[in-house]
Amino acid sequence: MVQASDSSMELRIQGALITHMLDYYQYIPLDEFLANHPHWSTSQIQDTLALLQAIISVDLKTIETLAPKLHLDFLQHPSFLERKVYSYTQNLMLNLSEYEYADYLRGLTPILVDVMRLVVVKHALPDLDQYMIQVSKETTDGRLIYKGLQWNQEKIESGHNQVHKSWQKYYGKHFNYNHYVSSSHLLKLLMDYGKDEDIKETATQVRQVEKDLRNIVAHEVLFVDDAWLQERSNMDADEIHGLLMRLIYIAGLDDQKQWDVISDLNEQLKELFKARIQEIRAN
């Protein structure tokens, strides 16, 4: 009886630990826990946990593998760029929930480029992508690695087009094609060719957050809290994120199932563990 009681207590403690990790979206520690306590795991638990980690890590290949397996095909419906934004934003939202404001701000620049691309395509220049090119460069030891997205100089300067017109307006004959595509570049195109003034204002406000908050946090070690955010932007963290989400919705990423997938899968995982503890006790 003592042994049975001890075993039951251990199960309750382990179950409480699992619930705690799920409440705080601690998927890597949970995966390590399951590796050391394999009796808790099932194939469905492992796949669900792996999918959750893939979503917040922007591991699109793993998502493509596991989404159909778990009957979540809707995760593959958006375009590649849209899926990147949906996943990456989930990661930012976790930073926000854990008050990791500096990490949140440092994460703004890459997502702003992607979101601004989508906004420009949707509301200003539908053919934008043909003016950009993915660049790979050779390392000193001969490896070819992807370096980033640049403007396609040959395409832009080959004839009269709106991108070339904007570059002449803002940079004269001195646009630096070695620079990578930035939110600043994309905002200029939106301002020149977008029609909706509210969209332009939202994009400008988000870009201002990047300039006033993100850039200094990315280059200096600073303590960032709501007071710091208020001082520099007159907004708290939730207001800043609300502004970002407004721009993301403007870009067309308004599928609520995509935004709910982390919380939904998290709850499903809790239910799977509840069922699993009953199975363990029954055996």
C-alpha positions as CSV (number, residue, x, y, z in Angstrom):
1,M,0.0,0.0,0.0
2,V,2.8,2.4,0.8
3,Q,4.4,1.7,-2.5
4,A,1.1,2.2,-4.4
5,S,0.6,5.5,-2.5
6,D,4.1,6.6,-3.2
7,S,3.6,5.8,-6.9
8,S,0.3,7.7,-7.0
9,M,1.9,10.8,-5.3
10,E,4.7,10.7,-7.9
11,L,2.2,10.6,-10.7
12,R,0.4,13.6,-9.3
13,I,3.6,15.6,-8.9
14,Q,4.7,14.8,-12.4
15,G,1.3,15.6,-13.8
16,A,1.4,19.0,-12.0
17,L,4.8,19.6,-13.5
18,I,3.6,18.8,-17.0
19,T,0.6,21.2,-16.5
20,H,2.9,23.9,-15.3
21,M,5.2,23.6,-18.3
22,L,2.1,23.7,-20.7
23,D,0.7,26.8,-18.9
24,Y,4.0,28.6,-19.6
25,Y,4.5,27.1,-23.1
26,Q,7.8,25.4,-22.0
27,Y,7.9,22.9,-24.8
28,I,11.6,22.2,-24.9
29,P,11.8,21.3,-21.1
30,L,8.6,19.2,-21.6
31,D,10.3,17.3,-24.4
32,E,13.3,16.7,-22.1
33,F,11.0,15.5,-19.4
34,L,9.3,13.0,-21.7
35,A,12.7,11.7,-22.8
36,N,13.5,10.9,-19.1
37,H,9.9,9.7,-18.4
38,P,8.9,7.8,-21.5
39,H,5.9,6.2,-19.9
40,W,4.1,9.6,-20.1
41,S,4.5,9.8,-23.9
42,T,2.5,8.5,-26.8
43,S,3.0,9.1,-30.6
44,Q,0.2,11.7,-30.6
45,I,1.7,13.5,-27.7
46,Q,5.1,13.6,-29.3
47,D,3.7,14.8,-32.7
48,T,1.5,17.5,-31.0
49,L,4.5,18.7,-28.9
50,A,6.8,18.7,-32.0
51,L,4.2,20.7,-34.0
52,L,3.9,23.3,-31.2
53,Q,7.6,23.7,-31.0
54,A,7.9,23.9,-34.8
55,I,5.3,26.6,-35.0
56,I,7.0,28.9,-32.5
57,S,10.4,28.1,-34.1
58,V,9.2,28.9,-37.6
59,D,10.2,25.4,-38.6
60,L,8.0,25.3,-41.7
61,K,9.3,21.9,-43.0
62,T,8.3,20.2,-39.8
63,I,4.9,21.9,-39.9
64,E,4.4,20.7,-43.4
65,T,5.1,17.1,-42.2
66,L,3.1,17.1,-39.0
67,A,0.0,19.3,-39.9
68,P,-1.6,16.7,-42.3
69,K,-0.7,13.9,-39.8
70,L,-2.7,15.7,-37.1
71,H,-5.5,16.8,-39.5
72,L,-4.5,20.4,-39.4
73,D,-4.2,21.0,-43.1
74,F,-5.3,24.7,-42.7
75,L,-1.8,25.4,-41.4
76,Q,-0.5,24.9,-45.0
77,H,-3.1,27.0,-46.7
78,P,-1.4,30.4,-46.5
79,S,1.5,31.3,-48.8
80,F,5.1,30.6,-47.6
81,L,5.6,34.2,-46.6
82,E,2.3,34.4,-44.8
83,R,3.1,31.2,-42.9
84,K,6.4,32.7,-41.8
85,V,4.6,35.7,-40.4
86,Y,1.9,33.6,-38.6
87,S,4.6,31.4,-36.9
88,Y,7.1,34.1,-36.1
89,T,4.4,36.3,-34.5
90,Q,3.4,33.4,-32.2
91,N,7.0,33.5,-31.0
92,L,6.8,37.3,-30.4
93,M,3.6,36.9,-28.5
94,L,5.3,34.4,-26.1
95,N,8.1,36.9,-25.6
96,L,5.4,39.5,-24.7
97,S,3.6,37.1,-22.3
98,E,6.8,36.4,-20.4
99,Y,7.7,40.2,-20.2
100,E,10.7,39.6,-22.4
101,Y,10.3,43.1,-23.9
102,A,13.9,43.5,-25.2
103,D,13.7,40.2,-27.1
104,Y,10.3,41.2,-28.4
105,L,11.7,44.5,-29.8
106,R,14.8,42.8,-31.2
107,G,12.4,40.5,-33.1
108,L,10.6,43.3,-34.8
109,T,12.9,44.0,-37.8
110,P,12.7,40.6,-39.6
111,I,9.0,40.4,-39.2
112,L,8.4,44.0,-40.3
113,V,10.2,43.3,-43.6
114,D,7.9,40.4,-44.3
115,V,4.7,42.1,-43.1
116,M,5.6,45.3,-45.1
117,R,6.2,43.2,-48.2
118,L,2.7,41.7,-47.8
119,V,1.2,45.1,-47.2
120,V,2.9,46.7,-50.3
121,V,1.8,43.8,-52.5
122,K,-1.8,44.0,-51.3
123,H,-2.2,47.7,-51.2
124,A,0.4,49.3,-53.5
125,L,2.5,47.3,-55.9
126,P,1.1,43.8,-56.7
127,D,4.3,43.0,-58.8
128,L,6.7,43.9,-56.0
129,D,8.4,40.5,-55.7
130,Q,9.8,40.6,-59.2
131,Y,12.0,43.5,-58.1
132,M,13.7,41.5,-55.3
133,I,16.2,38.7,-55.4
134,Q,17.6,36.2,-52.9
135,V,21.3,36.6,-52.5
136,S,23.8,33.8,-51.7
137,K,27.5,34.4,-51.2
138,E,30.6,32.2,-50.9
139,T,32.3,32.0,-47.6
140,T,36.1,32.1,-47.2
141,D,36.2,28.3,-47.1
142,G,34.1,28.0,-50.3
143,R,30.6,27.3,-48.9
144,L,27.7,29.0,-50.6
145,I,25.3,30.4,-47.9
146,Y,22.1,32.5,-48.2
147,K,22.7,36.1,-47.1
148,G,19.4,37.8,-47.5
149,L,17.0,39.6,-49.8
150,Q,18.2,42.4,-52.0
151,W,16.8,44.7,-54.6
152,N,17.2,43.4,-58.2
153,Q,19.3,46.1,-59.8
154,E,19.1,44.7,-63.3
155,K,15.3,44.5,-63.2
156,I,14.8,47.9,-61.5
157,E,17.1,49.8,-63.9
158,S,16.2,47.9,-67.0
159,G,13.2,50.2,-67.8
160,H,10.6,52.6,-66.4
161,N,9.0,51.1,-63.3
162,Q,7.6,52.4,-60.0
163,V,10.4,51.1,-57.8
164,H,13.0,52.8,-60.0
165,K,11.0,56.0,-59.9
166,S,10.9,55.9,-56.1
167,W,14.6,55.2,-55.8
168,Q,15.4,58.2,-58.0
169,K,13.0,60.3,-55.9
170,Y,14.6,59.4,-52.5
171,Y,18.2,58.5,-53.5
172,G,18.9,60.1,-56.8
173,K,21.4,58.0,-58.7
174,H,23.0,56.7,-55.5
175,F,20.8,53.9,-54.3
176,N,23.0,51.2,-52.7
177,Y,22.0,47.9,-54.1
178,N,24.3,46.1,-51.7
179,H,21.8,47.0,-48.9
180,Y,19.3,44.3,-48.0
181,V,15.6,44.9,-48.3
182,S,14.4,47.0,-45.3
183,S,11.2,48.2,-43.8
184,S,12.4,51.7,-44.6
185,H,12.6,50.9,-48.3
186,L,9.2,49.2,-48.3
187,L,7.5,52.1,-46.4
188,K,8.7,54.5,-49.1
189,L,7.0,52.4,-51.8
190,L,3.8,52.2,-49.7
191,M,3.8,56.0,-49.2
192,D,4.3,56.6,-52.9
193,Y,1.8,54.1,-54.3
194,G,-0.6,53.2,-51.6
195,K,-4.1,54.8,-51.7
196,D,-5.3,54.3,-48.1
197,E,-4.1,57.0,-45.7
198,D,-5.0,55.0,-42.6
199,I,-2.8,52.1,-43.8
200,K,0.1,54.5,-44.5
201,E,-0.3,55.9,-41.0
202,T,-0.3,52.5,-39.3
203,A,2.8,51.4,-41.3
204,T,4.5,54.7,-40.4
205,Q,3.8,54.2,-36.7
206,V,5.1,50.7,-36.7
207,R,8.3,51.8,-38.5
208,Q,8.7,54.5,-35.9
209,V,8.6,51.9,-33.1
210,E,11.4,50.1,-34.9
211,K,13.4,53.3,-35.2
212,D,12.9,54.6,-31.6
213,L,12.8,51.3,-29.7
214,R,14.1,48.3,-31.6
215,N,17.2,49.8,-33.0
216,I,18.8,50.9,-29.7
217,V,17.8,47.6,-28.0
218,A,19.5,45.7,-30.8
219,H,22.8,47.5,-30.3
220,E,23.0,48.2,-26.6
221,V,22.3,46.1,-23.4
222,L,19.3,47.8,-21.8
223,F,16.7,47.1,-19.2
224,V,13.3,47.4,-20.9
225,D,10.1,47.6,-19.0
226,D,6.7,49.4,-19.5
227,A,8.1,52.6,-18.1
228,W,10.9,52.6,-20.6
229,L,8.5,51.8,-23.5
230,Q,6.2,54.6,-22.3
231,E,9.0,57.1,-22.1
232,R,10.2,56.4,-25.7
233,S,6.9,55.8,-27.5
234,N,4.0,56.8,-25.3
235,M,2.8,53.2,-25.5
236,D,3.0,50.2,-23.3
237,A,3.8,46.7,-24.6
238,D,0.2,45.7,-25.3
239,E,-0.3,48.9,-27.3
240,I,2.8,48.3,-29.3
241,H,1.8,44.8,-30.1
242,G,-1.7,45.9,-30.9
243,L,-0.2,48.3,-33.5
244,L,1.9,45.5,-35.0
245,M,-1.2,43.2,-35.2
246,R,-3.2,46.0,-36.9
247,L,-0.5,46.1,-39.6
248,I,-0.5,42.3,-39.9
249,Y,-4.3,42.3,-40.3
250,I,-3.9,44.9,-43.0
251,A,-1.5,42.6,-44.7
252,G,-4.4,40.1,-44.9
253,L,-3.3,37.7,-42.1
254,D,-6.7,37.5,-40.4
255,D,-7.4,33.8,-40.2
256,Q,-8.4,33.3,-36.5
257,K,-7.6,29.6,-36.7
258,Q,-4.0,30.4,-37.4
259,W,-3.8,32.8,-34.4
260,D,-5.6,30.3,-32.1
261,V,-3.5,27.3,-33.0
262,I,-1.0,27.5,-30.2
263,S,-3.6,27.8,-27.5
264,D,-5.8,25.2,-29.1
265,L,-3.0,22.7,-29.4
266,N,-1.8,23.5,-25.9
267,E,-5.3,22.6,-24.6
268,Q,-5.4,19.4,-26.7
269,L,-2.0,18.4,-25.2
270,K,-3.4,18.9,-21.7
271,E,-6.3,16.6,-22.5
272,L,-3.9,14.0,-24.0
273,F,-1.9,14.0,-20.8
274,K,-5.0,13.7,-18.7
275,A,-6.0,10.6,-20.7
276,R,-2.5,9.3,-20.4
277,I,-2.4,9.5,-16.6
278,Q,-5.6,7.5,-16.5
279,E,-4.0,4.9,-18.7
280,I,-0.9,4.7,-16.5
281,R,-3.0,4.3,-13.4
282,A,-5.1,1.6,-15.0
283,N,-2.1,-0.4,-15.8
